[in-house]
C-alpha cells in the first residue's frame, strides 16, 4: 500500500513502483487507496522521450473519475525493472499473420477456423479494425475479400456487438489512417456501407456512432459519405456490392436462370434445407424478391407444387434468409403483373388471392400488403380504360419486336384511337425493351424516332420519360441496370432529335421532389451527351443494329442527292429514297437537299422534294422536321453560306405555297 495524502479532490502520491511494460516503454503501477473508489490500479505509460529520472522529477496529472492524482517530487527510490507480458501484443501478431495468409489464399473457412482457435474473443473488435485497415491500403481485390470475410465471421465467430465496436474503433482512428491512406474517408465509408448492405451492421449504427464522435474528426466525414454518397444512392445495394468487383460475377439474366433452376430442382426433390442453401449461395440478398416472384408463378403453373413452394417461402422468411421487405417486393411485383400472367394462367388472379391471406396468417408476409394491394385496385372507368389500353399495347409491342414493321405498329396505334395515352405507350415500350436484348432496345429507339414524326408530340415524349423516371426504382426491381439504360434511352432520344437538350431540364423540373433517382438518371444522360464523340457512341450504344444503319443511311442519302444534282432522274432518286427503307429518317433527305440547294445554287432539289411529297414518299411532318433542323442550325450554316438566311426564307415561303410545309412553321428563331 502506498501513502496518499488527500486534499479535496486532489491526491498526492508519495511512492511509486516502476515496471517495464515493453521495449522502449516504461510505466509505473500505482496502487491508490481511496475510500471513495476503493483499490484501483492505474497505469501511466511513458514514451521513449521521457526517462525514468525525468518522470521522477516532474509532475504527471491523470484523471481518474472525479479525482486527480499528482505525482510529486519525492526522495529518490531504487528503481526495479520487471517485464510484463501483454497478451494483446501476441494476439495482434497472430491476427496479422492470419489476415496475410487469407489475402494470399482466399480461403474463408481456414481464416475463420484460425480465428476461432486463437481464442481471446474479447479482442475480436481488434480483428475488425485490423482486417479493414490492412485491406484499405491494398487493391480492390483485397477490399472485396475483407468484406466477404466480415460477412463469414458475422455471428459465427464474431458477435454483432463486437462488429459494431470494431467499426467504431476504425472511425475513431480515421484521422491517423488518413496520414498513410489519403482517400481514407471514401474507402472506409464504402466498407461501412457494404457492411450495412451485407446486414452485418445495422443502419442505426451510423446515427449512434455520429453522436459519439467529435465534430472535427474524419470519422464523422466517413459516416456522412457512407450515408449520403452510398446508402442514399439509387440501387445502392447493387452498386455497393459490386464496387470492388463484387462477389457475384454473373449477370442478372444468369441470376434469374439460377433461381429458376433451383426452384425446379426443389419441386422435384422437396428438400427445403438444400433449396435454402442454394438461395443463400446466390449471394444477392437485394434480389431475393425475384425468388419470391418466380416461386409464386411456379406455384400457379404447377398447382400440385403449391404446398412445397409455400413451405419454402415460409422457411426462408423464418430463417431471415428472405427479409420481410424482399418478400413484400416479390408479392407486389406479381400483383402488378397479374393481369399479364392471366393470359398464360387464366386462374392466376384467383390463385394469388388465395395465397396472400394464408401467407399473412402464417406470419411470413406482412399484413400491410393486404392494405396496399386493396388501395391499388382500379376504382373508376379511367383506370379500367388504362388497364385495357396496356393489355392491347403489350401485344402490339411484342408483335413489333418480332416483325420490325413500324408502319404496321403506327396503324395499330391509330386504330386504338387513344392519343391521350401516348406517354403510357412510351413507358411500356422502353420498359419492355430494357428487359430484352440490345436488338429490341435499338428497335425501341428507332420506333421513338418514327412515332415522334408521325403521331407523337414532343410533349408526349417528355411525359412518357417523366413517367419512366418516376417509376425507376420499381423498374430496378426487375432490371438492376435500369438507371443506366434509361439514361442511354434519354441520350439517344436527344441524338435522334426526338428530344431537344432543353427538354432534359424540363423533365428534371417536372419530377417530384422525392424522385432523386430520376434526377440522377437525367444527369447521367447529360454527362453521356457532353462526352467526346457522344453522337457516334450513343448511336451505337446498343451494339450497332439500326444505329449503324442510320449512319449508313446518311451516306446513301448524300450520294443519291449528289447523283440527282449532277443530272439524275427524279423517279430514280425517289426509288433510291424508298429503297433505304427508313421513312422515319426522311427528314435527313429534306435537310441535306436544302443545304445542297444553298451550296450549289440549284433549285432542282426543290423539285425533288415536291415529287417526294406528291408521291407520299416524304410526309409533311418529315418535311417540317427537316426544315426545323435547318432553322436550328442556321447561324452555323451562315458561316459557310453567307446568304443562307435569305435562301432559307425563300424556301420556307415556297414550301408553304406548294402545301408541303405546315403553314404554322415560323421564322421567329431564325430572324
Secondary structure, DSSP 8 states (H G I E B T S, - for coil): ---EEEETTEEEE---EEEEEETTEEEEEEEEEETTTEEEEEEEEE-TTS-HHHHHTS--EEEETTEEEEE-----------B---HHHHHHHHHHHHHHHHHHH--HHHHHHHHHHH--GGGHHHHHHHHHHHHHTS-HHHHHHHHHHHHHHBTTTB-HHHHHHHHHHHHHTHHHHHHH-TTHHHHHHHHHHHHHHTTSS-THHHHHHHHHS-TTSHHHHHHHHIIIIIITSTTHHHHHHTTTS-S--S-HHHHHHHHHHHHHHHHHH--HHHHHHHHHHH--GGGTHHHHHHHHHHHHHSGGGHHHHHHHHHHHHHTTSS-HHHHHHHHHHHHHTHHHHHHH-TTHHHHHHHHHHHHHHTTSS-THHHHHHHHTS--SHHHHHHHHHHHHHHHHHHHHHHH--HHHHHHHHHHHT-GGGHHHHHHHHHHHHHTS-HHHHHHHHHHHHHHHHHT--HHHHHHHHHHHHHTHHHHHHH-TTHHHHHHHHHHHHHHTTSS-HHHHHHHHHHS-TT-HHHHHHHHHHHHHHHSTTHHHHHHTTTSSTHHHHHHHHHHHHHHHHHHHHTT--HHHHHHHHHHH--GGGTHHHHHHHHHHHHHHT-THHHHHHHHHHHHTSS-HHHHHHHHHHHHHTHHHHHHHSTTHHHHHHHHHHHHHHHTSS-TT---TTT-
